Amino acid sequence: MSHIRAYGRLRITELPPEIEHPLSEEQLLRLVRAGAARIVGMASNKVVNLGVEIITKMIGSARGSSVTVGGTAITSVNDLQIAKMKLGDKANPTAPAAGDTALDDPTPIFTISTLTVSYPTLTSVRISGVLPANQINGAQLTEEGIFISIPPTPTEKLFAKLVYATKVIGSGQAYQFDHDIAIAAT
């Protein structure tokens, strides 16, 4: 019997300060090879229970019936959208757990609302966002989360979360966050 597992990783890349929108994988690697950008962090993330519930409902929603996601009835999973990426700086946040519903930091220090979505493989999705230069200089980032918008209100709910070793944000640098989520049979 095989099982399906949702998992992922976060890559943080330091960029030139003029970059304000997410770059494609090709553009990003070109900058890294040229020495104009560098990968400064990589860590695994946790797809929380709500994220797994959404994936399950998407598989089963092909029949066109309404579903309940995170306790909210929606007419179609097509109405669900990746809404935001939030960054927190809480000291010593707890490791991500399946039942998490928020970041440990109750007031994230930065929210990235302009996100791009790409599909680097047949079984993965990449959500990318850029922290523009000089927004939170000197901040000590410790966690990141992907939030999904659930209509009709819409309500933002945690989809996936990551805790990592403190990353100090340098002055005059932009940072791209690439949050990959993959589905695999085990």
Solvent accessible surface area in square Angstrom, and as a share of the most:
residue,aa,sasa,rsa
1,M,213,0.95
2,S,78,0.50
3,H,108,0.48
4,I,119,0.61
5,R,124,0.45
6,A,26,0.20
7,Y,78,0.30
8,G,9,0.09
9,R,72,0.26
10,L,2,0.01
11,R,10,0.04
12,I,4,0.02
13,T,0,0.00
14,E,24,0.11
15,L,1,0.01
16,P,23,0.14
17,P,67,0.42
18,E,125,0.56
19,I,31,0.16
20,E,107,0.48
21,H,116,0.52
22,P,21,0.13
23,L,33,0.16
24,S,59,0.38
25,E,64,0.29
26,E,114,0.51
27,Q,80,0.36
28,L,2,0.01
29,L,60,0.30
30,R,128,0.47
31,L,44,0.22
32,V,44,0.25
33,R,177,0.65
34,A,82,0.63
35,G,65,0.62
36,A,50,0.38
37,A,9,0.07
38,R,138,0.50
39,I,72,0.37
40,V,36,0.21
41,G,21,0.20
42,M,108,0.48
43,A,28,0.22
44,S,88,0.57
45,N,15,0.08
46,K,76,0.32
47,V,7,0.04
48,V,0,0.00
49,N,87,0.45
50,L,22,0.11
51,G,0,0.00
52,V,72,0.41
53,E,53,0.24
54,I,2,0.01
55,I,33,0.17
56,T,79,0.46
57,K,56,0.24
58,M,92,0.41
59,I,121,0.61
60,G,49,0.47
61,S,18,0.12
62,A,97,0.75
63,R,219,0.80
64,G,63,0.61
65,S,67,0.43
66,S,76,0.49
67,V,25,0.14
68,T,65,0.38
69,V,0,0.00
70,G,25,0.24
71,G,71,0.69
72,T,36,0.21
73,A,76,0.59
74,I,7,0.04
75,T,105,0.61
76,S,36,0.23
77,V,10,0.06
78,N,132,0.68
79,D,63,0.32
80,L,15,0.08
81,Q,119,0.53
82,I,53,0.27
83,A,24,0.19
84,K,60,0.25
85,M,0,0.00
86,K,38,0.16
87,L,0,0.00
88,G,0,0.00
89,D,56,0.29
90,K,89,0.38
91,A,78,0.60
92,N,141,0.72
93,P,19,0.12
94,T,91,0.53
95,A,77,0.60
96,P,35,0.22
97,A,50,0.39
98,A,41,0.32
99,G,53,0.51
100,D,32,0.17
101,T,111,0.65
102,A,54,0.42
103,L,12,0.06
104,D,36,0.19
105,D,11,0.06
106,P,118,0.74
107,T,105,0.61
108,P,42,0.26
109,I,53,0.27
110,F,44,0.18
111,T,51,0.30
112,I,7,0.03
113,S,70,0.45
114,T,80,0.47
115,L,34,0.17
116,T,63,0.37
117,V,72,0.41
118,S,52,0.33
119,Y,158,0.60
120,P,59,0.37
121,T,78,0.46
122,L,186,0.93
123,T,82,0.48
124,S,17,0.11
125,V,36,0.21
126,R,20,0.07
127,I,1,0.01
128,S,5,0.03
129,G,0,0.00
130,V,7,0.04
131,L,1,0.00
132,P,37,0.23
133,A,15,0.12
134,N,89,0.46
135,Q,94,0.42
136,I,28,0.14
137,N,72,0.37
138,G,46,0.44
139,A,19,0.15
140,Q,103,0.46
141,L,0,0.00
142,T,8,0.05
143,E,0,0.00
144,E,0,0.00
145,G,0,0.00
146,I,0,0.00
147,F,14,0.06
148,I,7,0.03
149,S,19,0.12
150,I,1,0.00
151,P,30,0.19
152,P,113,0.71
153,T,111,0.65
154,P,86,0.54
155,T,54,0.31
156,E,64,0.29
157,K,60,0.25
158,L,2,0.01
159,F,15,0.06
160,A,0,0.00
161,K,1,0.00
162,L,0,0.00
163,V,37,0.21
164,Y,27,0.10
165,A,92,0.71
166,T,70,0.41
167,K,34,0.15
168,V,77,0.44
169,I,3,0.02
170,G,27,0.26
171,S,84,0.54
172,G,21,0.21
173,Q,55,0.24
174,A,0,0.00
175,Y,0,0.00
176,Q,1,0.00
177,F,0,0.00
178,D,2,0.01
179,H,0,0.00
180,D,13,0.07
181,I,5,0.03
182,A,15,0.12
183,I,54,0.27
184,A,32,0.25
185,A,79,0.61
186,T,88,0.51
